[in-house]
Amino acid sequence: MAGDDIREILFLCALQNAVKHGGVPQAGAVIGMVMGAHPELRGRAKEVSAMAKDAIADVAKLSPDERASTLQERAPEMMAALSEKHEHRKVLPDLEKAEKGVIMRFAPNPSGPLHIGHARAAALNDAYVKQYGGRYILRIEDTDPKRVDPEAYETVREDIRWLGLGITEVVTQSDRLPIYYDLCRQLIERKGAYVCTCDNEHFKELKMAKQACPCRDQSVEENLGLWQKMLDHSFREGEASVRIKTDLDHPDPAMRDFPAFRILDAPPHPKVKAHVYPLMNFSVVADDHLLGVSHVIRGKDHIANTRRQKYIYDHMGWEVPVYRHYGRMGIEGVVLSTSQMRAGIKEGTYTGWDDIRLGTLRALARRGISPVAVKNAMLAIGIGETDISFSWDNLYAENKKIVDPVANRYFFVPDPVRITIAGAPNHTARALLHPSDEARGTRTLEFTGDVLVPKAEITEGVCMIRLKDLFNVKVAWDNGTPLFSYGGDSLADARAAKARIIQWLPAKDTVPCILLTPDGEIHGSCEPRVKEELSKVVQFERVGFARIDSATASGITAYFTHK
């Protein structure tokens, strides 16, 4: 085996080790890999050992992204071996009392489209329904007209369909106001609630002092009469509310006689004409009971609500569902606040709910993130009680498993410069559409003398570059001006010169392309065939995955997905 071949094998083995484990590989590990695969080299151990040091040094100069992309370009089979199915997906812990099936619910507020934060509860509930069998209810919680966006009723359903949840039925709470009113009457009759007409500040003072307000001792008949007056518009906003009787000595003041119904005169509700609205803790209990919800999975920020809601269950004599509370999930890098997003859209800061700087599910979809990847990332997080920070890298890794096997490869040249290569023969480059699937065929790029290359690659001091799937190019410098000439076809020569393998395009056969990223626009050129990939995710070699959003006579617009 020739020395250049041994160097190439050592370099690739060192590269694979670095991609798999991170950091700089140990010489012994790399040499062991090579000797195991090529036992005929064992007689040349000293020679191989010396070459291994150079190979490891070359790998150490590359960034983690460059290591992965180089291994994918030079030895896709070695990259594929790293991701073969030896991994065991984390299994969600069992749910108690689930042996006969479950009834679960996902309950968003229609204040705007769903975002990545909503995906956790949505995906976990969906997975448990699939695991145990049963029903999965989408419950639109719209009993606070101040938080309702009329358009969100449909956008939420669209997001649910995109996410692929196995919803079996849909319930909208504003359609159920008469049910809540009747249950409130029953709760008053059971002496579990009363109508309070105290001034809010005065009630707060009494509550903090662990004292009952004067309304608490009213008879059932008095409370029912006041309740009817609330429904008949005899009270204005702030003049009366329904409170749940709890423990006035409870150490947490928020648990003491919390409100269950209130009066709201404005804004008007877009779906119903109402004056009295249930608060979340009441409507949630009513619907969870009436719809037969058996298990509730939600964030531990709802633990206090769970404690409040148990008072209502006890008053009504209803069975309490099984609760599981997971830790908080911090999400950085995107805007999630619906009010901030809406204001930004109105001001022109964002182009819409699918602006890729936002954390909405539709923004992820526009970037080319698969809904399966979103659900898998959430299931990997699980329902642990420990607070965590959401990892975008984990989401991208899940998405890469999905898009990498199917995304065709193309060249995109950012910020291109045109160069003339002296002495180079005309050549037709045939590059695989996918390095792991030759059956897909090739794409052809005709070289006739001039090419476009990334401007960032032509920096003073560079003596050679290799145009991927073409040949080597020598670079000479004349008072700061680069001169380019044909450098032969040998990959070994490129390796010896530590030449970078770069993407390129024929100067006469390109299409303008704008790659939109969360950090801004990248202008460049790409292969004409990319137009055939509309709405699909492709891989721009050495750049990353991208979703082709539009293709017009003026060029292509693509959205950056991830590396």
C-alpha positions as CSV (number, residue, x, y, z in Angstrom):
1,M,0.0,0.0,0.0
2,A,1.4,3.4,-1.0
3,G,2.3,6.0,1.6
4,D,-0.4,8.4,0.3
5,D,-3.0,5.8,0.7
6,I,-2.0,5.1,4.3
7,R,-2.0,8.8,5.1
8,E,-5.6,9.0,3.7
9,I,-6.8,6.0,5.8
10,L,-5.2,7.4,8.9
11,F,-6.7,10.8,8.3
12,L,-10.2,9.4,7.8
13,C,-10.0,7.1,10.9
14,A,-8.8,10.1,13.0
15,L,-11.6,12.2,11.6
16,Q,-14.2,9.5,12.4
17,N,-12.9,9.2,15.9
18,A,-13.1,13.0,16.4
19,V,-16.6,13.2,15.1
20,K,-17.8,10.4,17.3
21,H,-16.1,11.3,20.5
22,G,-15.3,15.0,20.2
23,G,-11.9,16.5,21.0
24,V,-8.6,15.3,19.5
25,P,-8.2,11.6,19.1
26,Q,-5.4,9.6,20.7
27,A,-2.8,8.1,18.5
28,G,-3.3,4.6,19.9
29,A,-7.0,4.6,19.1
30,V,-6.4,5.7,15.6
31,I,-3.6,3.3,14.9
32,G,-5.7,0.5,16.4
33,M,-8.6,1.3,14.1
34,V,-6.3,1.2,11.1
35,M,-4.4,-2.0,12.1
36,G,-7.7,-3.7,12.7
37,A,-9.1,-2.9,9.3
38,H,-5.7,-3.4,7.5
39,P,-3.8,-6.2,9.2
40,E,-1.3,-6.1,6.3
41,L,0.1,-2.9,7.8
42,R,1.2,-4.4,11.1
43,G,4.7,-5.0,9.8
44,R,5.0,-1.3,9.1
45,A,3.9,-0.1,12.6
46,K,6.7,2.4,13.0
47,E,5.9,4.0,9.7
48,V,2.2,4.1,10.4
49,S,2.8,5.6,13.9
50,A,4.8,8.5,12.4
51,M,2.1,9.2,9.8
52,A,-0.6,9.0,12.5
53,K,0.8,12.0,14.3
54,D,0.5,14.1,11.1
55,A,-3.1,12.9,10.5
56,I,-4.2,13.7,14.0
57,A,-2.6,17.2,13.7
58,D,-4.5,17.8,10.5
59,V,-7.8,16.8,12.2
60,A,-7.0,19.0,15.2
61,K,-6.9,22.1,12.9
62,L,-10.6,21.5,11.8
63,S,-13.6,22.8,13.7
64,P,-16.2,20.3,14.8
65,D,-18.5,21.3,11.9
66,E,-15.6,21.0,9.4
67,R,-14.8,17.6,10.7
68,A,-18.3,16.3,10.2
69,S,-18.7,17.9,6.8
70,T,-15.3,16.6,5.7
71,L,-16.0,13.1,6.8
72,Q,-19.4,13.2,5.0
73,E,-17.7,14.4,1.8
74,R,-14.7,12.1,1.8
75,A,-16.1,8.9,3.4
76,P,-19.9,9.0,3.7
77,E,-20.0,5.3,4.6
78,M,-17.9,6.1,7.7
79,M,-20.2,8.9,8.7
80,A,-23.2,6.6,8.2
81,A,-21.6,4.0,10.5
82,L,-21.6,6.5,13.3
83,S,-25.4,6.9,13.2
84,E,-26.4,3.3,12.6
85,K,-29.2,2.1,14.9
86,H,-27.2,1.3,18.0
87,E,-29.0,4.0,20.0
88,H,-31.9,3.3,22.3
89,R,-34.5,6.0,22.4
90,K,-35.5,7.0,25.8
91,V,-38.7,5.3,26.9
92,L,-41.2,7.4,28.8
93,P,-41.8,6.2,32.4
94,D,-45.0,4.2,33.0
95,L,-48.2,6.0,34.1
96,E,-50.0,4.6,37.1
97,K,-53.7,3.5,36.5
98,A,-53.1,3.4,32.8
99,E,-53.5,-0.3,32.2
100,K,-57.0,0.0,30.6
101,G,-56.1,3.0,28.5
102,V,-55.9,6.7,29.0
103,I,-57.8,9.9,28.2
104,M,-55.5,12.9,27.8
105,R,-55.8,16.4,26.7
106,F,-53.8,19.2,25.1
107,A,-55.3,22.6,26.1
108,P,-53.8,25.6,24.4
109,N,-55.2,29.1,24.6
110,P,-56.1,30.6,21.2
111,S,-54.0,33.8,21.6
112,G,-51.7,33.0,18.6
113,P,-50.0,30.1,16.8
114,L,-48.3,27.3,18.8
115,H,-44.6,27.6,19.5
116,I,-41.9,25.2,20.5
117,G,-42.8,25.5,24.2
118,H,-46.3,24.1,23.5
119,A,-44.7,21.1,21.7
120,R,-43.6,19.4,24.9
121,A,-47.0,18.8,26.5
122,A,-48.5,18.1,23.1
123,A,-46.0,15.5,22.2
124,L,-45.8,13.8,25.6
125,N,-49.6,13.4,25.8
126,D,-49.7,12.1,22.3
127,A,-47.0,9.5,23.0
128,Y,-48.8,8.2,26.1
129,V,-52.1,7.9,24.2
130,K,-50.3,5.9,21.5
131,Q,-48.6,3.8,24.2
132,Y,-51.7,2.9,26.2
133,G,-54.5,3.5,23.8
134,G,-57.4,5.7,24.4
135,R,-58.6,9.2,23.5
136,Y,-56.7,12.5,22.9
137,I,-58.7,15.7,23.4
138,L,-57.8,19.0,21.9
139,R,-59.4,21.5,24.2
140,I,-59.4,25.2,23.2
141,E,-59.3,27.2,26.4
142,D,-60.9,30.5,25.3
143,T,-62.8,31.7,28.4
144,D,-60.6,34.8,28.8
145,P,-61.6,37.1,26.0
146,K,-58.6,39.3,26.7
147,R,-56.4,36.5,25.5
148,V,-58.3,35.4,22.4
149,D,-57.2,36.1,18.8
150,P,-60.1,35.1,16.5
151,E,-57.6,33.9,13.8
152,A,-55.9,31.6,16.3
153,Y,-58.8,29.2,16.4
154,E,-57.7,28.0,12.9
155,T,-53.9,28.6,13.2
156,V,-53.9,26.4,16.3
157,R,-55.6,23.6,14.4
158,E,-53.3,24.0,11.5
159,D,-50.3,23.7,13.9
160,I,-51.8,20.6,15.5
161,R,-52.2,19.0,12.0
162,W,-48.6,19.8,11.1
163,L,-47.4,18.3,14.4
164,G,-49.3,15.2,13.6
165,L,-51.0,14.7,16.9
166,G,-53.5,11.8,17.1
167,I,-56.4,14.1,18.2
168,T,-59.7,12.1,18.6
169,E,-62.0,15.0,19.5
170,V,-62.0,18.8,19.8
171,V,-63.7,20.8,22.5
172,T,-64.0,24.6,22.6
173,Q,-64.7,26.0,26.1
174,S,-66.6,29.0,25.1
175,D,-69.3,26.6,23.6
176,R,-69.7,25.2,27.1
177,L,-70.6,28.2,29.2
178,P,-74.1,26.9,30.1
179,I,-72.5,23.7,31.4
180,Y,-70.1,25.8,33.7
181,Y,-73.0,27.9,34.9
182,D,-75.0,24.9,35.9
183,L,-72.0,23.3,37.7
184,C,-71.4,26.6,39.6
185,R,-75.0,26.4,40.8
186,Q,-74.4,22.8,42.0
187,L,-71.2,23.8,43.7
188,I,-73.0,26.6,45.6
189,E,-75.7,24.2,46.6
190,R,-73.0,21.9,48.0
191,K,-71.7,24.8,50.0
192,G,-68.4,24.7,48.2
193,A,-68.6,28.2,46.8
194,Y,-70.1,31.6,47.5
195,V,-70.7,34.9,45.7
196,C,-68.4,37.6,47.0
197,T,-69.3,41.3,46.6
198,C,-66.4,42.6,48.7
199,D,-64.0,45.2,47.4
200,N,-60.9,43.4,46.0
201,E,-58.5,45.2,48.2
202,H,-60.5,44.6,51.3
203,F,-60.9,40.9,50.5
204,K,-57.1,40.7,50.0
205,E,-56.5,42.3,53.5
206,L,-58.8,39.7,55.1
207,K,-57.3,36.9,53.2
208,M,-53.8,37.8,54.3
209,A,-55.0,38.0,57.8
210,K,-56.6,34.5,57.5
211,Q,-60.0,36.0,58.1
212,A,-63.3,35.2,56.3
213,C,-65.0,37.9,54.4
214,P,-68.6,38.7,55.4
215,C,-69.9,37.0,52.2
216,R,-68.5,33.6,53.2
217,D,-71.3,32.9,55.7
218,Q,-74.2,33.7,53.3
219,S,-76.8,31.0,53.0
220,V,-77.1,28.8,50.0
221,E,-80.3,30.7,49.0
222,E,-78.6,34.1,49.2
223,N,-75.6,32.8,47.1
224,L,-77.9,31.4,44.5
225,G,-79.8,34.7,44.3
226,L,-76.5,36.6,43.9
227,W,-75.3,34.1,41.3
228,Q,-78.4,34.7,39.2
229,K,-77.9,38.4,39.5
230,M,-74.4,38.0,38.1
231,L,-75.8,36.1,35.1
232,D,-78.6,38.7,34.7
233,H,-76.1,41.6,34.4
234,S,-77.2,43.1,37.7
235,F,-73.5,43.5,38.7
236,R,-70.8,45.2,36.7
237,E,-67.2,44.1,36.2
238,G,-65.4,44.0,39.6
239,E,-68.5,44.1,41.7
240,A,-69.0,40.4,42.3
241,S,-67.2,37.1,41.8
242,V,-67.7,33.5,42.8
243,R,-65.1,32.1,45.2
244,I,-64.2,28.5,46.2
245,K,-64.3,27.7,49.9
246,T,-60.8,26.4,50.9
247,D,-58.8,26.5,54.1
248,L,-58.4,30.0,55.4
249,D,-55.4,28.9,57.5
250,H,-53.5,27.5,54.5
251,P,-49.9,28.6,54.7
252,D,-50.1,29.7,51.0
253,P,-52.3,32.8,50.7
254,A,-53.0,32.0,47.1
255,M,-54.9,28.8,48.2
256,R,-57.3,30.8,50.4
257,D,-60.8,31.1,48.8
258,F,-59.6,31.6,45.3
259,P,-61.9,32.9,42.5
260,A,-63.8,30.6,40.2
261,F,-66.0,33.1,38.1
262,R,-65.7,36.7,37.3
263,I,-67.5,39.4,35.3
264,L,-65.9,40.8,32.2
265,D,-67.6,43.6,30.2
266,A,-64.8,44.1,27.7
267,P,-63.4,43.2,25.3
268,P,-66.3,41.3,23.7
269,H,-65.7,37.6,23.1
270,P,-65.4,36.8,19.3
271,K,-67.6,33.6,19.6
272,V,-70.2,34.1,22.3
273,K,-72.1,36.9,24.0
274,A,-71.3,36.6,27.7
275,H,-71.0,38.6,30.8
276,V,-69.7,36.0,33.3
277,Y,-66.7,33.8,32.6
278,P,-65.2,30.9,34.5
279,L,-61.5,31.2,35.5
280,M,-59.1,28.5,34.4
281,N,-59.1,26.5,37.6
282,F,-62.9,26.0,37.5
283,S,-63.3,25.3,33.7
284,V,-60.3,22.9,33.7
285,V,-61.8,20.8,36.5
286,A,-65.2,20.8,34.9
287,D,-64.0,19.7,31.6
288,D,-61.4,17.2,32.9
289,H,-64.2,15.5,34.8
290,L,-67.0,15.7,32.2
291,L,-64.7,14.6,29.4
292,G,-63.3,11.7,31.5
293,V,-59.7,12.9,31.5
294,S,-57.7,10.2,33.3
295,H,-54.2,11.6,33.3
296,V,-52.9,15.2,33.2
297,I,-49.3,15.9,32.2
298,R,-48.2,19.5,32.6
299,G,-45.4,21.8,33.8
300,K,-44.6,22.1,37.5
301,D,-45.6,25.7,37.3
302,H,-49.1,24.3,37.5
303,I,-48.5,22.5,40.9
304,A,-50.3,25.3,42.7
305,N,-53.2,25.1,40.3
306,T,-53.3,21.3,40.9
307,R,-53.7,22.0,44.6
308,R,-56.5,24.6,44.0
309,Q,-58.3,22.3,41.7
310,K,-58.4,19.4,44.2
311,Y,-60.6,21.6,46.4
312,I,-63.2,21.6,43.6
313,Y,-62.9,17.9,43.1
314,D,-63.5,17.3,46.8
315,H,-66.5,19.6,46.9
316,M,-68.1,17.9,43.9
317,G,-67.2,14.4,45.0
318,W,-65.4,13.7,41.8
319,E,-62.4,11.4,41.2
320,V,-59.1,13.3,40.8
321,P,-57.0,12.5,37.6
322,V,-53.5,11.2,37.9
323,Y,-51.1,14.2,37.7
324,R,-47.5,14.3,36.5
325,H,-45.7,17.6,36.6
326,Y,-42.5,18.1,34.6
327,G,-39.7,20.6,35.1
328,R,-39.5,24.0,33.4
329,M,-37.9,24.1,30.0
330,G,-35.9,27.2,29.3
331,I,-35.7,28.2,25.6
332,E,-33.3,30.8,24.4
333,G,-32.5,32.2,21.0
334,V,-36.0,32.9,19.8
335,V,-39.0,35.0,20.6
336,L,-41.9,33.1,22.2
337,S,-44.1,35.8,23.7
338,T,-47.2,36.1,21.7
339,S,-47.6,39.8,22.5
340,Q,-44.0,40.5,21.5
341,M,-44.4,38.6,18.3
342,R,-47.7,40.3,17.4
343,A,-46.2,43.7,18.1
344,G,-43.1,42.9,16.0
345,I,-45.2,41.8,13.1
346,K,-47.3,45.0,13.3
347,E,-44.2,47.1,13.4
348,G,-42.6,45.3,10.5
349,T,-39.8,43.8,12.5
350,Y,-41.0,40.3,11.6
351,T,-42.5,39.2,8.3
352,G,-45.2,37.1,10.0
353,W,-45.9,34.3,12.4
354,D,-43.5,32.1,10.3
355,D,-40.6,34.5,10.5
356,I,-37.6,32.2,11.2
357,R,-36.4,34.4,14.0
358,L,-39.5,33.3,16.0
359,G,-40.1,30.1,17.9
360,T,-43.4,29.2,16.4
361,L,-44.0,25.8,14.9
362,R,-44.8,27.4,11.6
363,A,-41.4,29.2,11.7
364,L,-39.7,25.8,12.3
365,A,-41.7,24.3,9.4
366,R,-40.6,27.1,7.1
367,R,-37.0,26.4,8.0
368,G,-37.4,22.7,7.1
369,I,-37.7,21.2,10.6
370,S,-39.7,18.0,10.5
371,P,-42.6,17.7,13.0
372,V,-41.3,14.2,13.7
373,A,-38.0,15.7,14.8
374,V,-39.9,18.2,17.1
375,K,-41.8,15.3,18.8
376,N,-38.7,13.1,19.1
377,A,-36.7,16.0,20.7
378,M,-39.5,16.5,23.2
379,L,-39.8,12.8,24.0
380,A,-36.1,12.7,24.6
381,I,-36.5,15.4,27.2
382,G,-39.3,13.4,28.9
383,I,-41.3,14.3,32.0
384,G,-38.6,14.6,34.6
385,E,-39.1,17.2,37.3
386,T,-35.7,18.8,36.9
387,D,-35.6,22.2,35.2
388,I,-33.7,22.1,31.9
389,S,-32.5,24.3,29.1
390,F,-33.9,23.3,25.7
391,S,-31.1,22.3,23.3
392,W,-31.5,23.5,19.7
393,D,-28.6,21.2,18.8
394,N,-30.6,18.2,20.0
395,L,-33.5,19.3,17.8
396,Y,-31.2,19.7,14.9
397,A,-29.6,16.3,15.5
398,E,-33.1,14.7,15.5
399,N,-34.0,16.6,12.3
400,K,-30.7,15.6,10.6
401,K,-31.6,11.9,11.1
402,I,-34.7,12.5,9.1
403,V,-33.5,14.9,6.3
404,D,-29.9,13.6,5.8
405,P,-31.0,10.3,4.1
406,V,-33.4,12.1,1.7
407,A,-31.9,15.5,1.0
408,N,-30.3,15.9,-2.4
409,R,-26.9,17.6,-2.4
410,Y,-26.1,20.7,-4.4
411,F,-23.5,23.5,-4.5
412,F,-24.3,26.9,-3.1
413,V,-21.6,29.5,-3.4
414,P,-22.0,32.4,-0.9
415,D,-20.6,35.8,-1.8
416,P,-19.1,34.4,-5.1
417,V,-16.0,35.6,-6.9
418,R,-15.2,34.6,-10.5
419,I,-11.8,33.1,-11.2
420,T,-10.1,32.0,-14.3
421,I,-8.0,28.8,-14.1
422,A,-5.1,28.8,-16.5
423,G,-4.2,25.6,-18.2
424,A,-7.2,23.6,-17.0
425,P,-8.8,21.2,-19.5
426,N,-12.5,21.4,-20.1
427,H,-14.2,18.9,-17.9
428,T,-17.6,17.6,-17.0
429,A,-17.9,17.0,-13.3
430,R,-20.5,14.4,-12.3
431,A,-21.4,14.7,-8.6
432,L,-23.8,12.3,-6.8
433,L,-27.1,13.7,-5.9
434,H,-26.7,11.8,-2.7
435,P,-23.4,10.2,-1.5
436,S,-25.2,7.2,0.0
437,D,-27.6,6.5,-2.8
438,E,-26.0,6.2,-6.3
439,A,-29.3,5.1,-7.7
440,R,-30.5,8.7,-7.5
441,G,-28.0,9.6,-10.2
442,T,-25.7,12.5,-10.6
443,R,-25.8,16.2,-11.5
444,T,-23.4,17.5,-14.1
445,L,-21.4,20.7,-13.9
446,E,-19.5,21.8,-17.0
447,F,-16.1,23.4,-16.5
448,T,-14.9,25.5,-19.4
449,G,-12.3,27.8,-17.8
450,D,-14.1,30.2,-15.3
451,V,-15.8,29.2,-12.1
452,L,-17.4,30.9,-9.1
453,V,-16.0,30.2,-5.7
454,P,-16.7,31.6,-2.2
455,K,-14.8,34.8,-1.7
456,A,-13.9,33.8,1.8
457,E,-11.9,30.9,0.5
458,I,-9.4,33.0,-1.4
459,T,-7.3,34.5,1.3
460,E,-3.6,35.5,1.0
461,G,-1.3,32.7,1.8
462,V,-3.6,30.0,0.3
463,C,-1.4,28.0,-2.2
464,M,-3.9,25.4,-3.3
465,I,-7.6,24.6,-3.3
466,R,-9.5,21.6,-4.5
467,L,-12.7,22.1,-6.3
468,K,-15.0,19.3,-5.1
469,D,-15.6,16.6,-7.7
470,L,-13.3,18.4,-10.1
471,F,-9.6,18.9,-9.6
472,N,-6.9,20.9,-7.8
473,V,-6.2,24.5,-8.4
474,K,-2.8,26.1,-7.6
475,V,-2.9,29.6,-6.2
476,A,0.1,32.0,-6.8
477,W,0.2,35.6,-5.4
478,D,1.4,38.6,-7.3
479,N,1.5,41.7,-5.0
480,G,-1.7,40.5,-3.3
481,T,-3.4,39.4,-6.5
482,P,-4.2,35.7,-6.7
483,L,-3.4,33.8,-9.9
484,F,-5.0,30.4,-10.5
485,S,-3.7,27.5,-12.5
486,Y,-4.6,23.8,-13.0
487,G,-3.0,21.7,-10.3
488,G,-3.9,18.2,-11.5
489,D,-6.4,15.6,-10.3
490,S,-4.6,13.9,-7.5
491,L,-6.4,14.0,-4.2
492,A,-3.1,13.0,-2.5
493,D,-1.5,16.1,-3.8
494,A,-4.3,18.2,-2.3
495,R,-3.9,16.4,1.0
496,A,-0.2,17.0,1.1
497,A,-0.8,20.7,0.4
498,K,-3.5,20.8,3.1
499,A,-5.8,22.2,0.4
500,R,-9.4,22.8,1.4
501,I,-12.1,21.1,-0.6
502,I,-14.5,23.8,-1.6
503,Q,-17.8,24.1,-3.6
504,W,-17.8,25.8,-6.9
505,L,-20.1,26.6,-9.9
506,P,-19.5,27.1,-13.6
507,A,-19.5,30.8,-14.2
508,K,-22.0,30.7,-17.0
509,D,-24.7,28.3,-15.6
510,T,-25.9,29.5,-12.2
511,V,-29.0,30.8,-10.5
512,P,-29.0,33.7,-8.0
513,C,-29.9,32.4,-4.5
514,I,-30.6,34.1,-1.2
515,L,-30.2,32.0,1.9
516,L,-32.1,33.4,4.8
517,T,-30.8,32.6,8.3
518,P,-31.8,33.8,11.7
519,D,-28.8,36.1,11.6
520,G,-29.5,37.7,8.2
521,E,-29.4,37.0,4.5
522,I,-26.5,35.3,2.6
523,H,-26.4,36.2,-1.1
524,G,-24.9,33.8,-3.6
525,S,-25.5,31.4,-6.5
526,C,-26.6,27.8,-6.7
527,E,-27.1,25.1,-9.3
528,P,-30.1,25.5,-11.6
529,R,-31.4,22.1,-10.7
530,V,-32.2,23.4,-7.2
531,K,-35.4,24.9,-8.7
532,E,-36.8,21.4,-8.9
533,E,-36.6,21.0,-5.1
534,L,-39.3,23.6,-4.3
535,S,-40.6,23.1,-0.7
536,K,-38.0,20.4,-0.1
537,V,-35.0,20.3,2.1
538,V,-31.6,20.0,0.4
539,Q,-28.1,20.1,1.6
540,F,-25.9,22.9,0.3
541,E,-22.5,21.1,0.6
542,R,-20.2,22.8,3.1
543,V,-22.9,25.2,4.1
544,G,-25.8,23.1,5.6
545,F,-29.3,22.0,5.1
546,A,-31.8,24.4,3.7
547,R,-35.5,24.4,2.7
548,I,-36.2,25.8,-0.8
549,D,-39.0,28.3,-0.2
550,S,-39.5,29.9,-3.7
551,A,-38.1,29.7,-7.2
552,T,-38.9,32.5,-9.7
553,A,-37.3,33.9,-12.8
554,S,-35.2,36.2,-10.6
555,G,-33.8,33.4,-8.5
556,I,-34.2,31.1,-5.6
557,T,-35.0,31.9,-1.9
558,A,-34.0,29.3,0.6
559,Y,-34.3,29.1,4.4
560,F,-31.3,27.8,6.4
561,T,-32.3,24.7,8.5
562,H,-29.1,23.7,10.3
563,K,-25.7,22.3,9.7
